[in-house]
Amino acid sequence: MNELDSIVDSARSAFAAALTPAELENAKAQFTGKTGRITELMKGMAALSVDEKKTRGAAINLAKQAIEAALNARRQALADAELESQLQAESLDVTLPGRMREPGGLHPVSLTLERIELIFASMGFEVADGPEIESDWHSFTSLNNPPNHPARSMQDTFYVDIQGDDGIAYNLRPHTSPMQVRYAHVHVKKHAETLKAGGAMPEIRVICPGRTYRVDSDATHSPMFHQCEGLWLGENISFKDLKVVFTDFCRTFFESDDLALRFRPSFFPFTEPSAEIDIQFQSGPLAGRWLEVAGSGQVHPTVVRNMGLDPEKYIGFAFGMGPDRLTMLRYGVNDLRLFFDGDIRFLRQFR
Ligand code: PHE
C-alpha cells in the first residue's frame, strides 16, 4: 500500500472512531487542517520539478478528495444519528395507558346532610338555607336571648367587624336557630293575604342545615361545625309530634328499629319546655351508652311573637341537631377533626 492510500485509510478509521461532530472536526484537522498530513505533503511539493508536481499533485488531490468524501459521509451519519435519538427522546407512545384521575366523592358530612334532607323531605319538611354571617338580633335577641343575658355564653361565637348603618352587630352564627325566625318571616310574608283575611296560615315545616361557628376546639368540637335546625309550627303541634318525628328520623337514619330515645329536660332561652335528645344503640360497639344528638323544645311564645305570629294561636317545636356527631356515630369515627383536616386518605374511605 502506498503512503497516500494508507493516509486515506487511517483518515477513514479516525472518522469512524469519532462519535460526535466535535471529535470528527478534530480528526479532520489531522489530515486536511493547516498542519494536517495532506497539507504537509502539498507543502513538500515545492521542491519538485514541474512534471513531478503534476503527477504527485494529482495523486495527492485524489487522496484529499477521498478523505473529504469520507468526512462528509461521516458528518451525515452523525447528523442522522443525532436526529434519530432526538426523535426517540421526543416520541409519544400513543399506545401507553392514560393516567387515571380518581373519581371524587362526597364528604362524609355531606353524605349525612343529604340523608337528613331525604328523610325529612319524606315527612313533608322543606329544606331552607340561611346566611352564616348573621345579625345579633337573629342569632340571639329574636330567640329570647337578650343582650347581656348569661345564656349567650352557651353559644359564644366569633364577632364580625362590620356594622350595618343601623349599628347592628354581626357574628358567625353560633347555631342554625336564627333560621327559625328568618324562615318564619318569609313564610308569613308569603301568606300575608290569607292572614290579613283571617284565614288559616299553612303550617311551617322546615329543616335548615348548614355551617355554624363557636369558640371551641377539641376532639369532639371544631370551631366550624354543622347543625341542622328543624321547625314545625302550626295551630296544634305538640311535644308528642316532636317525639314521633325525631324518633322516626333517628331510626331511619341509623336503620335500626330498636334504637332508644330519651328526652332529657334542659334549658334553651328559645324553647319552653326544652329537652336534650339522647339516643341509645342496642347493639354494636356503642350499645347501652346514651349519646346526645340534639337540643329541642316547644317554641317559646316570645320567639313566636318575634316571627310576627300570635303565640296564642301558633305553637310548635324546634330542634337543632349535629350532623357531624351523627356522621361520627354512623361510621364509628372518634375524632371530629378528621372530617375537617382534608386528608384524602381518610376521606376516600367514604367514597
Ligand atoms: N340552638 C341550640 C344549640 O345550638 C339547639 C336547639 C335548637 C335547641 C332548637 C332547641 C331548639 O344548642
Residues whose N, C-alpha, C, O or C-beta is under 5 A from the ligand:
A	BS01	LIG	P174 H175 S177 F268 T271 G295 S296 G297 A318 F319 G320
